[in-house]
Amino acid sequence: MEIDNLEDITTVKIIENLENVLHNTAKQSIPNHRKNSRIKRTGRKIWNGKIAQASKISKSKFYTWKMNKNNNNAKKDMVLSKRKLRSLQRQAYASKKRNFYE
């Protein structure tokens, strides 16, 4: 609201204008938690046949180890299968990155 003529503006209009300004300023200063709670996804995860197979093996090894946690050989197999899975995932991301830049 612009003030051109002071005679035309009543006290009620001035108070309403001040109330609107304060209300809008307060609204802008308070963070909106609903907007912040939404997380933007950066993109789809890479998934291919090798990763799928390694994931199945890793889950199987984990289940075997979980049934008998005292078995060190089962734990070693589980750790190796997890490493293999993670290695394949890193390789897939690297190839995606390399293809993007080429």
Summary of the structure (lengths in Angstrom):
residues: 102
radius of gyration: 30.6
end to end distance: 55.7
largest distance: 91.6
contacts: 194
relative contact order: 0.08
helix: 72%
strand: 0%
